[in-house]
């Protein structure tokens, strides 16, 4: 699995398997600012490079971090620190089916079931997003972290109840028709009854398939929700985030994605978004 590496330039990122090169490149980049930054700022940035300080858990340097947000090198180091912290946390989640993919300035963690991909976490870093551009986007930071929290939908359950009810009604009607005493019926009437019986058998066959498919979907969803719940609570616990710290967004513009609720925790550098989806 590749890790994101900075190559002495805020515009150039590449993949590299050697973690030592990441720190070496950032150390070299930071050393150019040694006589520019104060000792406090320089040492703080150095601690972020070497993961001695974790931005997502660091509540003591908020004011300093806010002031540093307009400096390119700080945003790059912050992006690396958060990325590395997320990656380390993902690797320590007890879930063998979790797939972690790193590409350019993004990270995605997901599980796969057959041909379907279910995203649990996404991370995007915009290293060249300047102050002016940041004013024109919703998220004040240029690092975006989204966690997806699944919850059971009642729609599938209600649909299953309705399908079973239809199946029972048709079965009762079929039994009535089959047990009719057809003596005295005209040939035309008998043919109509036989056609209805054939139609009812066909409807029952279709309903059986739908009920079976619904049951399969329900079981799959229950498994995915359980897996997602386990991932989610392990993850926020390891990041040190309490659900009570998350604030609900009142204006939701992504309902078309199946997002029912968006919860947010803001940092100077990023927003942590918890996107609640029904399955």
C-alpha positions in Angstrom: 0.0 0.0 0.0 1.4 3.4 -1.0 1.7 6.4 1.3 1.5 10.0 0.2 4.9 11.7 0.0 5.8 15.4 -0.4 8.6 16.1 -2.8 9.9 19.5 -1.6 7.2 21.4 -3.4 3.6 22.2 -2.4 2.4 21.4 -5.9 4.0 17.9 -6.3 2.9 14.8 -4.5 3.8 11.2 -5.4 3.5 7.7 -4.0 6.3 6.0 -2.1 6.5 2.8 -0.1 9.3 4.1 2.2 7.9 6.1 5.2 11.4 7.4 6.0 11.4 9.4 2.7 8.2 11.1 3.7 9.7 12.5 6.9 13.0 13.3 5.2 11.3 15.4 2.5 9.2 17.2 5.0 12.2 17.8 7.3 14.1 19.3 4.3 11.2 21.5 3.4 10.7 22.7 6.9 14.4 23.4 7.4 14.1 26.2 4.8 12.0 28.1 7.2 14.1 27.6 10.3 15.3 31.2 10.5 11.9 32.5 9.6 9.6 30.8 12.1 9.8 31.4 15.8 11.2 28.5 17.9 7.7 27.6 19.1 6.3 27.4 15.6 9.3 25.5 14.2 9.3 22.9 17.0 5.5 22.5 16.7 5.7 21.8 13.0 8.5 19.4 13.5 6.5 17.5 16.1 3.7 17.2 13.5 6.0 15.8 10.9 7.2 13.1 13.3 3.7 12.4 14.7 4.7 13.5 18.2 1.7 15.8 18.1 -1.6 14.8 16.5 -3.7 17.6 15.1 -7.0 15.8 15.6 -6.2 15.3 19.3 -4.3 18.5 19.9 -6.6 21.0 21.7 -3.8 23.1 23.2 -2.6 24.8 20.1 -5.9 25.9 18.5 -5.0 29.7 18.4 -1.6 29.0 16.9 -3.1 26.6 14.3 -5.6 29.2 13.2 -2.8 31.7 12.6 -0.7 29.2 10.7 -3.5 28.2 8.3 -2.5 30.8 5.7 1.0 29.4 5.4 1.5 26.8 2.7 4.0 24.7 4.5 1.8 24.4 7.6 -1.2 23.3 5.5 1.0 20.6 3.8 2.4 19.3 7.1 -1.1 19.4 8.6 -2.4 17.4 5.7 0.3 14.8 6.1 -0.2 14.6 9.9 -4.0 14.1 9.6 -3.5 11.6 6.7 -0.9 9.6 8.7 -3.1 9.6 11.8 -6.1 8.4 9.9 -4.1 5.7 8.1 -2.6 4.5 11.4 -6.0 4.4 13.0 -7.5 2.5 10.1 -4.7 -0.1 10.3 -5.5 -0.6 13.9 -9.2 -1.3 13.4 -10.1 -4.9 14.0 -11.6 -5.6 10.6 -9.9 -7.8 8.0 -12.4 -7.0 5.3 -11.6 -3.2 5.4 -9.8 -2.1 2.2 -7.6 1.0 2.3 -6.8 2.8 -1.0 -4.4 5.7 -1.3 -4.3 7.7 -4.5 -2.7 11.2 -5.1 -4.0 13.4 -2.3 -6.8 11.2 -1.2 -7.5 8.1 1.0 -10.5 5.9 1.0 -11.5 3.0 3.2 -14.3 0.6 2.2 -15.6 -2.9 2.3 -16.7 -4.9 -0.8 -19.6 -7.3 -1.1 -19.8 -9.0 -4.5 -19.4 -6.2 -7.0 -20.6 -3.4 -4.6 -18.3 -1.1 -2.8 -19.4 0.4 0.6 -17.3 3.4 1.6 -16.6 3.9 5.3 -14.2 6.8 5.2 -12.9 9.3 2.6 -10.1 11.8 3.0 -9.3 14.6 0.5 -6.5 17.1 0.8 -6.2 20.2 -1.3 -2.6 21.4 -0.9 -2.9 24.4 -3.3 -6.2 25.9 -1.9 -5.3 29.4 -1.0 -7.1 31.7 1.5 -9.2 33.4 -1.3 -10.4 30.1 -2.6 -11.2 28.8 0.9 -13.6 31.7 1.3 -15.7 30.4 -1.6 -16.2 26.9 -0.3 -18.4 25.5 2.5 -15.7 23.9 4.5 -13.3 26.4 6.0 -10.4 23.9 6.0 -8.8 22.5 2.8 -8.8 18.9 4.3 -12.0 17.0 4.1 -12.7 13.9 6.1 -16.0 12.0 5.8 -17.2 9.1 7.9 -20.2 7.1 6.8 -22.5 5.8 9.5 -25.2 3.3 8.4 -28.5 2.8 10.0 -31.4 0.4 9.3 -34.2 1.7 7.1 -37.7 0.7 7.8 -38.7 0.8 4.2 -37.3 -2.6 3.3 -38.9 -4.1 6.3 -42.3 -2.5 5.5 -42.0 -3.7 1.9 -41.4 -7.3 3.1 -44.5 -7.1 5.3 -46.6 -6.0 2.3 -45.2 -8.7 0.0 -45.9 -11.4 2.5 -49.4 -10.0 3.1 -50.0 -10.1 -0.7 -48.7 -13.6 -0.9 -51.1 -14.8 1.9 -54.1 -13.1 0.3 -53.4 -14.6 -3.1 -52.8 -18.1 -1.6 -56.2 -17.9 0.2 -57.9 -16.9 -3.1 -56.2 -19.7 -4.9 -57.4 -22.3 -2.3 -60.9 -21.0 -2.7 -60.8 -21.4 -6.5 -59.3 -24.8 -6.3 -61.9 -26.1 -3.9 -64.9 -24.7 -5.9 -67.5 -27.2 -6.9 -67.6 -26.5 -10.6 -70.7 -28.7 -11.3 -73.3 -26.7 -13.2 -70.8 -24.1 -14.4 -70.7 -23.3 -18.1 -67.6 -24.2 -20.0 -66.8 -20.5 -20.4 -67.0 -19.9 -16.6 -64.8 -22.9 -15.9 -62.2 -21.6 -18.4 -62.2 -18.2 -16.7 -61.6 -19.9 -13.3 -58.7 -22.0 -14.7 -57.1 -18.9 -16.2 -57.4 -17.1 -12.9 -55.8 -20.0 -11.1 -52.9 -20.0 -13.6 -52.5 -16.2 -13.1 -52.5 -16.6 -9.3 -49.8 -19.3 -9.5 -47.7 -17.0 -11.6 -48.2 -14.1 -9.2 -47.2 -16.4 -6.3 -44.0 -17.4 -8.1 -43.1 -13.7 -8.7 -43.8 -12.9 -5.1 -41.7 -15.8 -3.8 -38.7 -14.4 -5.8 -39.3 -10.8 -4.5 -39.6 -12.0 -0.9 -36.5 -14.1 -1.2 -34.6 -11.2 -2.7 -35.8 -8.8 0.0 -34.8 -11.3 2.7 -31.3 -11.5 1.1 -31.0 -7.7 0.9 -32.2 -7.4 4.5 -29.6 -9.9 5.7 -26.8 -8.3 3.7 -27.8 -4.8 5.0 -27.9 -6.1 8.6 -24.4 -7.5 8.1 -23.1 -4.3 6.5 -24.7 -2.1 9.2 -23.1 -4.3 11.9 -19.7 -4.1 10.2 -20.0 -0.4 9.6 -21.1 0.3 13.2 -18.1 -1.7 14.5 -15.7 0.3 12.2 -17.3 3.6 13.1 -17.2 3.3 16.9 -13.7 1.9 16.9 -12.6 4.7 14.6 -14.0 7.7 16.5 -12.8 6.2 19.8 -9.2 5.9 18.5 -9.4 9.5 17.2 -10.6 10.7 20.5 -13.9 12.1 19.1 -17.1 12.0 21.3 -20.4 11.9 19.4 -21.6 14.7 21.7 -19.0 16.9 20.1 -20.6 16.5 16.7 -23.0 19.3 15.6 -25.8 18.6 13.1 -25.9 20.6 9.9 -29.3 22.2 9.4 -28.9 22.6 5.7 -28.4 19.3 4.0 -27.6 19.4 0.2 -26.7 15.7 -0.3 -30.0 13.9 0.3 -29.8 12.7 -3.3 -26.8 10.6 -2.1 -29.0 8.9 0.5 -27.6 11.0 3.3 -30.2 11.6 6.0 -28.1 13.5 8.5 -24.7 15.3 8.4 -22.8 15.7 11.7 -19.7 17.9 11.8 -16.8 18.5 14.1 -14.7 21.5 13.0 -10.9 22.0 13.3 -8.9 24.9 12.0 -7.5 22.7 9.3 -10.4 20.4 8.5 -14.0 19.3 9.1 -14.8 15.8 10.2 -18.1 14.9 8.6 -20.2 12.0 9.8 -22.8 11.2 7.1 -25.7 9.1 8.4 -27.2 6.9 5.7 -30.2 4.6 5.8 -29.8 1.1 4.3 
